[in-house]
């Protein structure tokens, strides 16, 4: 990755899941979580990372600002769902 925009795009696509997975394996209080709770935390963590990347892209002008509150809700929901889903796919590929 050569610049911030490429990094943020990466986080929006597979990166949120990869980063969440790395955090779940390397941050001790996350490592110590019970397996079922760990799965939900990983989903939420990747969703939050994706949303933060989206908000950074909007703030930096890389992404168009949603036009109204409904567009914001739809964009944030889509980002969270994709990021969370990708984290679960990554978990399935590497752990199951």
C-alpha distance (Angstrom), angle and dihedral (degrees) to the residues before:
residue distance angle dihedral
X1 . . .
X2 3.75 . .
X3 3.78 102.7 .
X4 3.78 147.2 12.2
X5 3.79 94.1 -93.3
X6 3.81 92.0 56.3
X7 3.81 90.5 48.0
X8 3.81 92.3 50.6
X9 3.81 91.4 48.0
X10 3.81 88.2 50.9
X11 3.82 90.7 51.1
X12 3.81 89.7 50.1
X13 3.79 91.9 52.9
X14 3.82 117.9 35.5
X15 3.79 97.4 -25.1
X16 3.81 100.0 82.0
X17 3.80 90.2 57.0
X18 3.79 92.5 44.6
X19 3.81 92.5 48.7
X20 3.81 92.6 45.8
X21 3.80 90.7 48.4
X22 3.82 90.5 50.2
X23 3.81 91.6 49.1
X24 3.82 91.1 48.4
X25 3.81 89.7 54.4
X26 3.82 98.6 41.6
X27 3.81 110.0 33.0
X28 3.79 107.1 82.2
X29 3.81 99.9 -143.0
X30 3.82 88.9 50.9
X31 3.81 91.8 46.4
X32 3.82 89.5 53.6
X33 3.81 95.0 55.8
X34 3.80 119.8 113.3
X35 3.82 111.3 -98.7
X36 3.82 97.7 -109.6
X37 3.80 93.1 46.5
X38 3.81 90.1 45.1
X39 3.80 89.7 59.0
X40 3.81 92.7 53.7
X41 3.80 92.3 44.5
X42 3.82 90.8 50.7
X43 3.80 90.4 50.9
X44 3.81 91.7 49.2
X45 3.77 94.1 43.0
X46 3.79 93.1 52.3
X47 3.81 90.3 46.5
X48 3.82 90.6 52.2
X49 3.81 92.1 47.1
X50 3.81 90.3 50.8
X51 3.80 92.2 48.3
X52 3.80 91.4 48.9
X53 3.80 90.3 51.2
X54 3.81 90.5 49.4
X55 3.81 91.7 49.3
X56 3.81 90.2 48.6
X57 3.80 90.1 51.0
X58 3.80 91.1 50.9
X59 3.80 91.1 46.1
X60 3.80 92.2 49.5
X61 3.80 92.3 47.8
X62 3.83 94.3 -115.0
X63 3.79 91.4 116.7
X64 3.78 127.5 42.5
X65 3.79 115.3 -106.0
X66 3.81 110.7 -110.2
X67 3.80 108.8 -108.1
X68 3.81 100.4 -130.2
X69 3.79 142.0 -1.9
X70 3.81 92.7 -82.7
X71 3.79 91.2 54.7
X72 3.83 88.8 49.5
X73 3.81 91.5 51.5
X74 3.80 92.3 47.4
X75 3.81 93.3 46.9
X76 3.80 94.6 47.0
X77 3.81 92.1 44.9
X78 3.79 91.2 50.4
X79 3.80 93.0 48.2
X80 3.82 92.4 47.6
X81 3.81 93.3 46.7
X82 3.79 94.4 48.8
X83 3.81 94.3 44.2
X84 3.80 92.6 46.1
X85 3.77 92.8 45.3
X86 3.79 92.4 49.8
X87 3.80 90.7 51.8
X88 3.79 90.0 54.7
X89 3.80 91.8 47.9
X90 3.80 89.7 50.6
X91 3.80 90.6 48.9
X92 3.79 90.5 50.1
X93 3.78 92.9 50.0
X94 3.79 95.6 47.0
X95 3.81 104.1 33.3
X96 3.79 109.7 24.7
